[in-house]
Amino acid sequence: MTVAEVSAPGLVLVVFHTYCGLLVFTHQVEHRFWAMPDDARLVLSRLNHFNLTWGFLAYGGLIVPILSLANYWVQRARISKQAARPADDRSRDPGRSAP
């Protein structure tokens, strides 16, 4: 499994937040990386699993699984959409319009 911090042909962008903490303390981390579609799905699944296990202990723990699952589904759809585009077109940020 390989992830990158910068775009390259054939890679897809993934943005996902993880949550952990203990009751009144919550720590949120944004994970933003580029990876091959299959690797991106695997890492995304692991990050979601982390949220579903450790997110319950954070402040607002009942909301974390809902947020995590929603973000997981959105990112899965985004990965599929990016993977359907030609590889040389994927190196652009999918949130930006073409020049």
Secondary structure, 3 states (H helix, E strand, C coil): CCEECCCCCCCEEEEEEEEEEECCEEEEEEEEEEECHHHHHHHHHHHHHHHHHHHHHCCCCCCHHHHHHHHHHHHHHHHHHHHHCCHHHCCCCCCCCCC
